[in-house]
Amino acid sequence: MTEPIRDRLVSLRRSFHRQPEPAWREFATTAKLVEEIREIGVDEVAAGPDAYDPADRMAVPDEDLDPWIERARERGADDDLLERMTGGNTGAVAVLDRGEGPAIGLRVDIDALFIEESTDPDHEPVDEGFRSEIDGAMHACGHDAHMTWGLATLEAIAESDFSGRLVVFFQPAEETSGGGRPMANSGFADDLDYLLAVHVGLDHPTGEVVAGVEKPLAMCHVDATIEGTSAHAGKAPQEGNNAMHAMGTAIVNAYGIPRHSEGMTRVNVGKATAGTASNVIAERAHMETEARGETTELMEYMKRRLERTVRSAAKMHGCRATVEVVSESPRADSDPELQALVSEVANGVDGIDRVLPAADFGASEDATFLMNRVQSEGGLATYLIVGTDHPTSHHTPTFDVDERSLQHGVDVLVGTIRDLERRHPVPQAADIDVGTDSAE
């Protein structure tokens, strides 16, 4: 990597890292993306409601988002664009149309997490001066690197003699599984021959690439509110219907949902709140839960059982339950033909010394909406991982990426897109040499 290119990638990634915005609040982030895309020069750039139908969004926050808009305005975001994004319609799509050839989609996510970034002087963003400038928010999953890959890949393809159509989805709200569905349902996903989704790290070190993940878990976020009747806990406890007691029963019983013979399932209650004082029978309780399954069908099984468990626990204690599926994402598997091609490309990238054709994912991702959309229309999709050394796990205050992996990701993505152009339609996996000496 030449110094100017390296400096450009690092600068871009660090600028995103300084301004992390969580799901459906990515106002300044979207504005910067649109600015960068326009400088690259593309045939079409759509932001917010021009990129998808807002009604397709999931897990949209109830809070007033105006403070986030004002913060973006203070940082120089375009007023007209901010007006279009009112209500949390964030994210962007860039289209590069270069005539005859394959239609290729690239999906990168853009949201941050509600995590306070470490102030430890040994934490590189602190030491190098690019720590998060937004209290309580942090790019703790590498989405700052993903956006950098998306822009740099788009720029490299725009400057090449590429023939075909490249659509880059800068997707909001991945962390809440809220943004994948609207992107997948949009017209920008029509007639794609290929879809590449990408993530950094995930416990794979710098210099390693996974050409396609296997066994991503289908997932749903389920919120439940239980309403009972308050009463004096000492004088007349029998007159109350204890929402906290009902919630406790629901939590215990949720973890007792029978597992399924057809595959792996998961359930978790991640947040629970109830009550006002020690001497008051709680009249309201709220819990935030999730269920996962090795297949979409198994996730649906767990979701139904979870909903039934909460309602039954509420009824047992004389309470009422309102259950809402906040968001969900299906399972989608990477296609072997595309995995084989990515493997071959990655084996030829400078700095990549180990290529895994596949690896278990073990988590969930709403890129699966786009993958399923493309696959259902006869196209191919893969979710690849570009390794990076990260000092601590994803979703922790000291997460960081090895910035050498920025160029690795661009090279793998650009190389794959150009190979798809040359080889379209892609041959069968068995016909592609994946470089078995360096692959496992």
N, C-alpha and C positions, 0 to 999 in steps of 0.2 A: 504494500500500500504506500503510495507516495504521501509525503507530508501534507500537501494541500488537501488531498482527499480525506486523509485521516482527520485532519483538523476540522474540516467541514462536517463530517459525521459526528465527531465528538461534540462540537459546538451545538449542533442541532439537537442531539440527544440531551445535552445538559440544559438547553433552554426549555425543553419540555419538562425535564425533571424539576426545574425550579417552580413550575406553575402547575402542579397536579390538581385535577378537578375530578371528583367522583362522578358516578353514573348520572346522566341526564343534566349535569351541571358543567359540561365541557365547553363552555362558551368561548373563553379565551383560546383554548386549545383548538377548537374548530376554526376560529377566526385566523389563527396562525397557519393552520393547515391549508385553508383556502388561499391565503396570501402566498404561501410557498408553491401551491399547485399552479396558481396563475402565473407566477414567475417562471415556472418550468415551461408552461405553454401546452395546453391540452385542448381537445375539441369540445369538452364539456366538463363543467364542475358544478355539482349540485350540493347544497348544504341543507341540513335540517329537513323541513317539510317538502323541499324539492327533491330530496333523496329517497323519501319513503312516505308512506301513509302514517301520520302520527297516531291514528287509531290502532295500529298494529303494535305499538310499543307496550312493553310490560314493565312492571316494577317502577313506575313513574312516582317520584316522591310527592308526598302531600304538602311538604313545607313550601314556604314562599321562596322562590328561586331568585327574586330580584336582587338580593345582596350579591349573589354570584354574577349576575349580569352586570351590576355596577362595578364589581371588581374587574371584570373583563374590560369594561369601558375605560376604567382608569388606566388599564394597561395598553390602551390604544386600539382595542378591537373596533372594527367598522360598525358604525351605528345602524346602518341599514341591515347588515347581517344579524346584528344582535336583535333587532326588531323581529326579523324572520324567525329567530330561535326562541322567542318568548314562549314560556311554558315548558322549556326543557327539550326543545326539538334540536338536538345537537348532532354532530357527526357530518360526514361528507363523503361524496363519491366522485372520483375523477375518471374520465373516459378519454382514452387515447385511441383514435380510430385511424388506422393506417391501411385501409383497403382490404383486399383479399387475404385470407389467412385465418388461423384459429382465433376463437374468442376466448380469452383467458381472464379469469378473475383472480385477484389477490386480495385477501382479507387480513387486515391488521386492526387491533383494538386500541382504544385511545383513553380509556378512563383510568382514574387512580382509585386509591382506597382511603377510607377513614382511619388512617394510622398516623400517629405523630412520629415524624422521622427523628432518629437518634441525633443527639448533639455531641456524641463522643468524638473527640478530636481525631481519633484513629479511623473514623468512618470517612471514606474517601470523599463523598459529597461535602462533608464539613471541611475537610482538609483542603479540598480544591475549590471551595467556595460556590458550590451549586446545590446546596441543601434546599429542600422545599421552603418556599417563601409563604406558603399558606398553612396556617396553624391547623393541626389535626388532619391534614391530608398529605398523601405521599404516593409516589410511583414505587410501590413495593412489590410489583409483579413484572416489571420490565416492559410495560406498555410504552414507555418513553423510547426504548430501543425499537419496538415494533413500528411506531410512527416514523422513526428515522429510516428504517428499512423500506417502508412503504413509499416515502418521498424519494429516497435515493434510487430505488428500483424504477419508479416512474420516470425519474429524470434520465437515468441511463438508457431506458428503452426509448424515450422520446428523442434522445440524441443519436440513436442508432438507425439502421435501415430496416428496422422491424416492419413486417407486413402482417397485419391482422388487427384485432381489437383487444386492448388491455383495459380492464375495469378494476380500479383499486377502491376497495371498500374500507373507509376509515370509520370503523364501527364503534358507536358509543355503548356504554352500559353493559360491557361483558361481565363485569364482576357480579352484577345482579341478574344476569341472563335476560336482560331486558331489550337489548338492541339487535340481536341476531335475527329474530323473526321479521321485523320490518324491513331490514336490508334484504332478506331472502325473498320476501313477497313483492319487492319493488320491481319495476320494469328493467332496472339495471342488471338484474340477475337473469333476464330472459336470454335463452339460447346460448348460454356459455358452454363451451366444449370442455373446459378445464377450470378447476378451482384449487388454488393454493391457499392454505391457511398456515400460519407460522407462529411459533412461540420461542422465547429465549429461555435457556437454562433448564429448568425442571429437573435439576440434579444431574444433568449431563454437562461435563466439563468443557472448557474452551478447547476447540479443535475436534469436537465430536458432533456429528449430525445424525439425527434419526429421520429417515426418509418418510415415515408415516406411522402414526400412533395406532395402536390397537386397543380395543376394549374401553373406549371412553364410556363413562356412565351417564345414562339418561338421568335427569335431575329435575326436581320441582321444589320451589320455595312455597311454603304454606304458612300463612298467618292465621291465628285463631284468637278470637275474643270471647271470653266467657262472662256472662252477666248474671249476677245473683241478687240477693237482698241483704242489705246491711242490717246490723243489729248490735246492741251492746254486748261485748264478749263476756262480761261478768254478770250483768243483771238478767239478760234474756238471750243467751246464745241460741236457744231453740227457735227463736223467731227469725233467724237469718238463714239464708241459703248461701253457703260459703263458696265463692268463686275461686278462692285460692285453693281450698281443699279439692274442688273439682279439677283445677288445673294440675295439682299434684298427682291426682289419680290418672289424669290423661298422660302425664309425662311418664309415670311408671309403666302404664299399659302400652304406651307407644313403643318403648324399648322391648316390650314383650310380643310385638307383632310377629307371628310365625314367619320364618324365612321360607323361601320358595325352592322347590327341587330343581327348577329349570335354570338357576343361576344366582349370582351374588346380588344382595340387596343391602341397602343402608338406610338408617333413619337417625335423625338427630334433632334435639331441641336445643337451639343455640342461644335463645334469649327468652327469659320469662320474668314478668313483672306483675305485681299485684299488691293491693292493700294500701291503707293510709295511715294506720296506727295500730299499736299492739292491742288496744282494747276495743277494736272495731272489727266485726266480721266483714271480711272483704266482699264488696259487691261487684268488683270487676277485676278481671285478670286478662293478661295478654301474653301470648307466646308466639315466637317465631321459630319455625321448624323447617326441615327439609327431608326429602326422601329421594333415594337414588336406586337405580337398578342397572344390571348388566345389559339389559335390553330396554327399549322403550316400553314394552309390554310389562316387564317386571317393575319398572318405575310406576306405571299406572296402577299396578296391583298394590304397591306400597302406599301410593297416594290415596287410593280408595280406603284402604285399611286405616290409614292415619286419620282421615276425615271422620270415619265411622267411630274410631276410638275416642276422638275429642268430643263428638256429639254425645256418645253414650256416657262418657264420664260426666259431662255437664248435666245430662238428664238424671243420672244417678243421684246427684246432689241437689236436685231441684233447680238447676240453673239452665240458662239458654246459651247456645254456642253459635257464633257466626264464623264460618271457615271460608277463607279466601285463598285461592291459588294465585300467588303474586306473579310468578314467572315459572317457566319450565323450558327444558331443552331436550331434544331427542338424542338417541344414539345415532352415530354415523361412522362407518368404517372407511379407512383409506383404501383406495383401489390399488391392487398389486402392480398393475401396469405403470401407474404414475409413481409409485414407490420405487420401482426398478429404475425408472428414468432419473428421478431425483438422486438415487444412490450413485448412478453413473456420473452425473454432473458433479456431485459433492466430492467424489473421489479425485476429481481433477482440480479442485479448488486449493489454492495455496493456503497453507495453514491448517487445513483439515487433515487430520491423521487417523481418524477412525470414523467409519460410516456404518451405522446400524440400519439395515433395511426396514426394521420395525422394532417397536418397543411398546410394552403395556403403558397406558396412560394413567389409569387408576383414579382420574378425577373427571370433571365435567366441563363442557365448553359449549357455548351457544353458536359457535361457528358451524356446528352440526346442522343448523337450519339451512345455511347456504350450501353445505355439502350435500344434504339430502335433495335440495332443490335441483342442483346440477345433475346429480346422479339419477334422479327421477326422470329427467329429460334426456337421458342417454349419454351424459358427459361423465368425466372422471374427476375425482377429488382426492386430495391428500392433506393431512395435517402434519406438518413437519416441525422438527425441533432443531434449533441451532444452539449448540451447547455454549455455556459461559460459566466461568468460575464465579460463583457468588458466595460471599463469606458466610452468610446465614441463609436460612430458607426463605422462599417467597412468603410474602405477607407478614414480614417482620420489620421492626424499625431500623434494622441495620442491613437490609437487603441492598445489594448493588450488583452491577454487571461488569464484567471484564470488557472494556471498550475495544479490545481486539476483535471481539465477536461481531462488532458492527459491520466491518468489512466482510467477514465470513458470510453473514446473512445476505448482504447485497449480492455478493458473488454467486451464492447458491441460487438465489431467486432469479437474478438476471440470466444466469446460465441455464436454468430450467426453462424459463420463458422462451429464450432463443432456441433451445433444443426442441421445445414443443412446436415452435414455428417451423423448424426444419423437418421434423418427423411427422407432422400432422397428416393423417391420423396416427396416433401412437401405436407402435407394434405391441404384441403381447409381451408380458413380462419375461417369458422364457426366451424371447429373442433378443433381449437387451443384456449386455455384459455389465454386471454390477460391480465388477472388480472384487472378486471374492477374497483376494489376499488381504485387503484392508477392511473388509466388511465382516460382521459377525451376525 
